[in-house]
Amino acid sequence: MSHPWPDGGGKPWPTGRLPWRSSLAVAVVQLVGTGFAAHGQPARTDLGPGAAVLLLAGPVLLLARHRRPGAVVVGTAVVTVVYLAAGYPYGPVFVSVVLACVAAVAAGRRVAAWSALGLLWGSHLLMGHWLYHRLPPDGDGPVGWGQEVVVAAWAVAIVAGSELVRVRREQWARERAEREAAARRRADEERLRIARELHDVLAHSISVINVQAGVGLALLDQDPEQARTALTTIKAASKEALGEVRQVLDTLRTSGASGAASRTPAPRSPAPGLDRLEELTGQAADAGLAVRVEVEGVRTALPPGADLAAFRIVQEALTNIIRHSGSRNARVLLSYAPGGLELRVDDDGPAAGGGATGGGNGLVGMRERAAALGGTVEAGPRPDGGFRVRARIPLKGGRSTP
């Protein structure tokens, strides 16, 4: 199992493969580059098998830089110090240390990286100003302080570049995590939306079917014609439910198909709205609930989202009355105002079957629909008996209809 970065900010280093391509490239650069650099440094020790071993030791250690970044950066620094102490020509021997330092800092081993660079610079300082007469090549003199400033500047630049790489990796990791969290959040919201749609469609239709099935069974022998009417209502309600479920699933497939929206058929009918309120009250009447609809204010064509939410809230409220109330009468008030729409659904009660109107997932769904539009839903018993559902939905971009 791969472990996350110690500072918590990035993708774990891969542990399945060794970075042999980059390590091989470093080996070639150090061997070939040092060979060219040696021509301009005749006073240094000639390159030989020992130098080749040291120039290859750093790239070999780099193979483990993703698994042991702290040990590798210290190891490459030690190899470089030994190379310099042997008096070999200056050249790209420092490439191994640079790459190991970047890997260590990016992996969170910052103390090891800084310590390795401090060891390298301190050793160079010690050899260049105090131990030069004891180390090869013979007759070597002290290193100028200007060169030490250059070496120190390179060390600071390596640390700064490594820190920049670390910060960028952490930023990319955070952005990736935020995108994944946003995608999960959108998926959760979509599942909740689909669940609300299916609940509202099925709860209402199955309530009507349940009531009509009871009527049909009760009148099957006594009044076959009335039983036939109940069965006809059941057929119509089930057909309507199947159509709306199919529409919800078509919408789900359309929104869930990545890059394939053009190949997925669009829903065959628009989402329901308050223009279908008469149809809704007719279905309630078939279930034995007489609904009176009243409108206050100037009727306004609602935005699609608000129209669907208003329809579903009324539908769920009427479904709860059919299922949980002993009242066979209900009143729906649509109150239009410049800034919003108020819905009110009342029944006279009492509660039937030991249930409570407005309980369960239906009321939660109504509140979620209203809240998504910046509105509210209140539900509870009325002081004079019965039950009331009141919803307020803000309107934006509505237009008056004749």
C-alpha positions as CSV (number, residue, x, y, z in Angstrom):
1,M,0.0,0.0,0.0
2,S,1.4,3.4,-0.9
3,H,1.4,6.1,1.7
4,P,0.4,9.7,1.3
5,W,2.9,12.5,1.5
6,P,4.0,13.3,5.1
7,D,2.8,16.9,4.9
8,G,-0.6,15.7,3.6
9,G,-0.5,17.5,0.3
10,G,-0.2,15.3,-2.7
11,K,-0.4,12.1,-4.5
12,P,1.6,9.2,-3.1
13,W,4.8,8.4,-4.9
14,P,4.4,5.3,-7.1
15,T,5.9,2.2,-5.6
16,G,5.5,-0.3,-8.4
17,R,8.2,1.0,-10.8
18,L,11.7,2.3,-10.5
19,P,12.4,5.7,-12.2
20,W,15.2,4.1,-14.3
21,R,14.7,6.4,-17.4
22,S,15.4,9.6,-15.5
23,S,18.2,7.9,-13.5
24,L,19.8,6.6,-16.8
25,A,19.6,10.1,-18.3
26,V,21.4,11.6,-15.2
27,A,24.1,8.9,-15.5
28,V,24.7,9.8,-19.1
29,V,24.8,13.6,-18.4
30,Q,27.2,13.1,-15.5
31,L,29.6,10.8,-17.4
32,V,29.6,12.6,-20.7
33,G,29.4,16.1,-19.3
34,T,32.2,15.5,-16.8
35,G,34.4,14.1,-19.6
36,F,34.0,17.3,-21.6
37,A,34.4,19.5,-18.5
38,A,37.7,17.7,-17.6
39,H,39.4,19.1,-20.7
40,G,39.3,22.6,-19.3
41,Q,40.7,21.5,-15.9
42,P,44.1,20.0,-16.5
43,A,45.2,20.7,-12.9
44,R,42.6,18.3,-11.4
45,T,43.0,14.6,-11.0
46,D,42.5,12.6,-14.2
47,L,39.3,10.7,-14.6
48,G,39.6,7.0,-14.1
49,P,37.6,3.9,-12.9
50,G,37.2,5.5,-9.5
51,A,35.6,8.6,-10.9
52,A,33.3,6.6,-13.1
53,V,32.1,4.6,-10.1
54,L,31.4,7.8,-8.2
55,L,29.6,9.4,-11.2
56,L,27.4,6.3,-11.5
57,A,26.8,5.9,-7.8
58,G,24.5,9.0,-7.6
59,P,22.2,7.8,-10.5
60,V,22.0,4.3,-9.0
61,L,20.9,5.8,-5.7
62,L,18.3,7.9,-7.5
63,L,16.5,4.7,-8.4
64,A,15.2,4.6,-4.8
65,R,14.4,8.3,-4.5
66,H,10.7,7.7,-4.5
67,R,10.8,5.1,-1.8
68,R,13.6,6.4,0.4
69,P,13.9,10.1,-0.5
70,G,15.6,11.2,2.8
71,A,18.3,8.5,2.6
72,V,18.9,9.0,-1.1
73,V,19.4,12.8,-0.9
74,V,22.0,12.3,1.9
75,G,23.6,9.4,0.0
76,T,24.0,11.5,-3.2
77,A,25.5,14.4,-1.2
78,V,28.0,12.0,0.5
79,V,29.0,10.5,-3.0
80,T,29.5,14.1,-4.3
81,V,31.7,15.0,-1.3
82,V,33.8,11.9,-1.9
83,Y,34.1,12.8,-5.6
84,L,35.3,16.4,-4.8
85,A,37.6,15.2,-2.0
86,A,39.3,12.9,-4.6
87,G,40.2,15.9,-6.7
88,Y,38.3,15.0,-9.8
89,P,37.2,17.7,-12.2
90,Y,34.2,19.8,-11.5
91,G,31.2,19.1,-13.8
92,P,27.6,18.0,-13.7
93,V,28.3,15.7,-10.7
94,F,25.8,17.8,-8.8
95,V,22.8,16.8,-11.0
96,S,22.2,13.7,-8.8
97,V,22.1,15.9,-5.7
98,V,19.7,18.4,-7.3
99,L,17.2,15.7,-8.4
100,A,17.4,13.9,-5.1
101,C,16.8,17.2,-3.2
102,V,13.7,18.0,-5.3
103,A,12.3,14.5,-4.7
104,A,13.0,14.7,-0.9
105,V,11.4,18.2,-0.5
106,A,8.4,17.2,-2.6
107,A,8.0,14.0,-0.4
108,G,8.2,16.1,2.8
109,R,11.7,15.2,3.8
110,R,12.7,18.8,4.0
111,V,15.1,18.5,6.9
112,A,17.0,15.7,5.1
113,A,17.3,17.8,1.9
114,W,18.5,20.9,3.7
115,S,20.9,18.8,5.8
116,A,22.3,17.2,2.7
117,L,22.9,20.5,1.0
118,G,24.4,21.9,4.1
119,L,26.8,18.9,4.3
120,L,27.8,19.4,0.7
121,W,28.4,23.1,1.0
122,G,30.2,22.8,4.3
123,S,32.4,20.1,3.0
124,H,33.3,22.1,-0.1
125,L,34.1,25.1,2.2
126,L,36.3,22.9,4.5
127,M,38.1,21.3,1.6
128,G,38.6,24.5,-0.4
129,H,40.1,26.6,2.5
130,W,41.6,24.3,5.1
131,L,42.1,20.7,3.8
132,Y,43.2,21.5,0.2
133,H,46.9,20.9,0.9
134,R,46.2,17.4,2.3
135,L,43.9,16.3,-0.6
136,P,44.6,15.6,-4.2
137,P,45.6,17.0,-6.6
138,D,49.1,17.9,-5.5
139,G,49.9,21.6,-5.5
140,D,46.2,22.6,-5.4
141,G,45.5,26.1,-3.8
142,P,42.6,27.5,-1.8
143,V,39.3,28.2,-3.5
144,G,38.3,31.8,-4.0
145,W,35.5,33.1,-1.8
146,G,33.7,34.2,-4.8
147,Q,33.3,30.6,-5.9
148,E,32.0,29.8,-2.4
149,V,29.3,32.5,-2.9
150,V,28.4,30.9,-6.2
151,V,28.1,27.5,-4.6
152,A,26.0,28.9,-1.7
153,A,23.7,30.6,-4.3
154,W,23.3,27.4,-6.2
155,A,22.3,25.6,-2.9
156,V,19.7,28.3,-2.1
157,A,18.4,28.1,-5.6
158,I,18.1,24.3,-5.4
159,V,16.2,24.5,-2.1
160,A,13.9,27.3,-3.5
161,G,13.2,25.3,-6.6
162,S,12.4,22.2,-4.6
163,E,10.1,24.1,-2.4
164,L,8.3,25.5,-5.4
165,V,7.9,22.0,-6.8
166,R,6.4,20.9,-3.5
167,V,4.0,23.8,-3.3
168,R,2.8,23.3,-6.8
169,R,2.3,19.6,-6.2
170,E,0.3,20.3,-3.1
171,Q,-1.8,22.9,-5.0
172,W,-2.5,20.4,-7.8
173,A,-3.5,17.8,-5.2
174,R,-5.8,20.2,-3.5
175,E,-7.4,21.2,-6.7
176,R,-7.8,17.6,-7.8
177,A,-9.4,16.8,-4.4
178,E,-11.7,19.7,-4.7
179,R,-12.8,18.6,-8.2
180,E,-13.4,15.1,-7.0
181,A,-15.4,16.4,-4.0
182,A,-17.4,18.6,-6.2
183,A,-18.1,15.7,-8.6
184,R,-19.2,13.6,-5.7
185,R,-21.4,16.4,-4.4
186,R,-23.0,16.8,-7.8
187,A,-23.6,13.1,-8.0
188,D,-25.2,13.1,-4.5
189,E,-27.4,16.0,-5.4
190,E,-28.5,14.3,-8.6
191,R,-29.3,11.1,-6.7
192,L,-31.4,13.1,-4.2
193,R,-33.2,14.9,-7.1
194,I,-34.0,11.6,-8.8
195,A,-35.1,10.1,-5.5
196,R,-37.5,13.0,-4.9
197,E,-38.9,12.8,-8.4
198,L,-39.5,9.1,-8.1
199,H,-41.0,9.4,-4.6
200,D,-43.4,12.2,-5.7
201,V,-44.5,10.4,-8.8
202,L,-44.9,6.9,-7.3
203,A,-46.3,8.0,-3.9
204,H,-49.1,10.0,-5.6
205,S,-50.0,7.4,-8.3
206,I,-49.8,4.4,-5.9
207,S,-52.0,6.2,-3.4
208,V,-54.6,6.7,-6.1
209,I,-54.2,3.1,-7.3
210,N,-54.5,1.9,-3.7
211,V,-57.7,3.8,-3.0
212,Q,-59.3,2.7,-6.3
213,A,-58.2,-0.9,-5.8
214,G,-60.0,-0.9,-2.5
215,V,-63.1,0.6,-4.1
216,G,-63.0,-2.0,-6.9
217,L,-62.7,-4.9,-4.5
218,A,-65.5,-3.6,-2.4
219,L,-67.9,-3.1,-5.3
220,L,-66.8,-6.0,-7.6
221,D,-69.9,-8.0,-6.7
222,Q,-72.4,-5.3,-5.8
223,D,-71.7,-2.7,-8.5
224,P,-69.6,-4.1,-11.4
225,E,-69.9,-0.9,-13.4
226,Q,-68.4,1.2,-10.5
227,A,-65.7,-1.4,-10.1
228,R,-65.0,-1.1,-13.8
229,T,-64.6,2.7,-13.4
230,A,-62.2,2.1,-10.5
231,L,-60.1,-0.3,-12.7
232,T,-60.1,2.3,-15.5
233,T,-58.8,4.9,-13.0
234,I,-56.1,2.4,-11.9
235,K,-55.1,1.9,-15.5
236,A,-54.9,5.6,-16.2
237,A,-52.9,6.3,-13.0
238,S,-50.4,3.5,-13.6
239,K,-49.9,4.7,-17.2
240,E,-49.3,8.2,-16.0
241,A,-46.8,6.9,-13.4
242,L,-45.0,4.8,-15.9
243,G,-44.7,7.8,-18.2
244,E,-43.3,10.1,-15.5
245,V,-40.9,7.4,-14.3
246,R,-39.6,6.9,-17.8
247,Q,-39.2,10.7,-18.2
248,V,-37.2,10.8,-14.9
249,L,-35.0,7.9,-16.1
250,D,-34.5,9.5,-19.5
251,T,-33.3,12.7,-17.8
252,L,-31.0,10.7,-15.6
253,R,-29.4,9.0,-18.6
254,T,-29.1,12.3,-20.5
255,S,-27.3,14.1,-17.6
256,G,-25.2,11.0,-16.7
257,A,-23.9,10.2,-20.2
258,S,-20.5,11.9,-20.6
259,G,-20.1,13.2,-24.1
260,A,-23.1,11.2,-25.3
261,A,-25.9,13.6,-24.8
262,S,-26.5,13.9,-28.5
263,R,-27.0,10.2,-28.7
264,T,-29.5,10.0,-25.8
265,P,-33.1,10.8,-26.6
266,A,-34.5,13.8,-24.9
267,P,-37.5,13.5,-22.6
268,R,-40.7,13.1,-24.7
269,S,-42.7,15.6,-22.6
270,P,-41.8,18.7,-20.6
271,A,-41.5,18.6,-16.8
272,P,-44.9,18.9,-15.1
273,G,-45.9,22.3,-13.8
274,L,-48.9,24.2,-12.4
275,D,-50.5,24.1,-15.8
276,R,-51.3,20.4,-15.0
277,L,-52.9,21.3,-11.7
278,E,-56.4,20.5,-13.1
279,E,-55.2,17.0,-14.1
280,L,-53.8,16.6,-10.6
281,T,-57.0,17.5,-8.9
282,G,-58.8,15.2,-11.3
283,Q,-56.7,12.3,-10.1
284,A,-57.3,13.3,-6.5
285,A,-61.1,13.3,-7.3
286,D,-60.8,9.8,-8.7
287,A,-59.3,8.8,-5.3
288,G,-62.3,10.4,-3.5
289,L,-60.8,13.7,-2.6
290,A,-62.6,16.9,-3.7
291,V,-60.1,19.7,-4.3
292,R,-61.0,23.4,-4.6
293,V,-58.3,25.6,-6.2
294,E,-58.2,29.3,-5.6
295,V,-55.9,31.9,-7.1
296,E,-54.9,35.3,-5.7
297,G,-53.0,37.9,-7.5
298,V,-51.9,38.0,-11.2
299,R,-51.1,34.5,-12.4
300,T,-47.5,34.4,-13.6
301,A,-45.7,31.9,-15.8
302,L,-43.0,30.5,-13.5
303,P,-39.5,29.5,-14.3
304,P,-39.2,25.8,-15.0
305,G,-37.5,24.9,-11.7
306,A,-40.1,26.8,-9.6
307,D,-43.0,25.5,-11.7
308,L,-41.9,21.9,-11.1
309,A,-41.3,22.5,-7.4
310,A,-44.7,24.1,-7.0
311,F,-46.4,21.2,-8.8
312,R,-44.6,18.6,-6.8
313,I,-45.3,20.3,-3.5
314,V,-49.1,20.4,-4.2
315,Q,-49.0,16.8,-5.4
316,E,-47.2,15.6,-2.3
317,A,-49.6,17.6,0.0
318,L,-52.7,16.1,-1.7
319,T,-51.1,12.6,-1.6
320,N,-50.6,13.0,2.2
321,I,-54.3,14.0,2.6
322,I,-55.4,11.0,0.6
323,R,-53.2,8.6,2.6
324,H,-53.3,10.1,6.1
325,S,-56.4,12.3,6.5
326,G,-60.0,11.4,7.1
327,S,-61.1,14.5,5.3
328,R,-62.5,14.2,1.7
329,N,-62.1,17.9,1.0
330,A,-59.0,19.9,0.4
331,R,-58.3,23.5,-0.6
332,V,-55.3,24.7,-2.7
333,L,-54.5,28.4,-2.6
334,L,-52.0,29.9,-5.1
335,S,-51.1,33.4,-4.0
336,Y,-49.0,35.3,-6.6
337,A,-47.0,38.3,-5.6
338,P,-44.3,40.3,-7.4
339,G,-41.5,38.6,-5.5
340,G,-42.8,35.1,-5.1
341,L,-45.5,32.5,-5.0
342,E,-47.2,31.2,-1.8
343,L,-48.8,27.8,-1.9
344,R,-51.2,26.7,0.8
345,V,-52.9,23.3,0.9
346,D,-55.5,22.7,3.7
347,D,-57.7,19.8,4.8
348,D,-60.1,19.6,7.7
349,G,-58.8,16.3,9.2
350,P,-58.9,14.3,11.3
351,A,-55.8,12.2,10.8
352,A,-56.7,8.6,9.7
353,G,-55.0,5.3,10.2
354,G,-52.8,6.5,13.1
355,G,-50.6,8.4,10.7
356,A,-49.6,12.0,10.7
357,T,-50.0,14.1,7.7
358,G,-46.7,15.5,6.5
359,G,-44.5,12.8,8.0
360,G,-42.0,10.6,6.2
361,N,-39.9,11.5,3.2
362,G,-42.6,13.5,1.5
363,L,-42.3,16.5,3.8
364,V,-38.5,16.3,3.6
365,G,-38.7,16.3,-0.2
366,M,-41.0,19.4,-0.2
367,R,-38.6,21.3,2.0
368,E,-35.6,20.4,-0.1
369,R,-37.4,21.5,-3.3
370,A,-38.3,24.8,-1.8
371,A,-34.9,25.3,-0.1
372,A,-33.1,24.7,-3.5
373,L,-34.9,27.8,-4.8
374,G,-34.4,29.9,-1.7
375,G,-37.9,29.2,-0.3
376,T,-39.4,27.5,2.7
377,V,-42.1,25.0,3.6
378,E,-44.0,24.9,6.8
379,A,-46.4,22.1,7.7
380,G,-48.4,21.3,10.8
381,P,-51.8,21.0,12.4
382,R,-54.2,24.0,12.2
383,P,-55.5,25.6,15.4
384,D,-59.1,24.9,14.2
385,G,-58.3,21.3,13.3
386,G,-57.0,19.7,10.1
387,F,-53.6,20.1,8.6
388,R,-51.9,22.9,6.5
389,V,-48.9,22.9,4.2
390,R,-47.6,26.3,3.3
391,A,-44.8,26.9,0.9
392,R,-43.1,30.1,-0.2
393,I,-41.1,30.1,-3.5
394,P,-39.2,33.2,-4.7
395,L,-39.8,34.0,-8.3
396,K,-37.2,35.3,-10.8
397,G,-37.8,36.2,-14.4
398,G,-41.5,35.4,-14.2
399,R,-43.9,37.0,-16.7
400,S,-47.6,37.6,-16.4
401,T,-50.0,35.4,-18.4
402,P,-53.5,36.4,-19.5
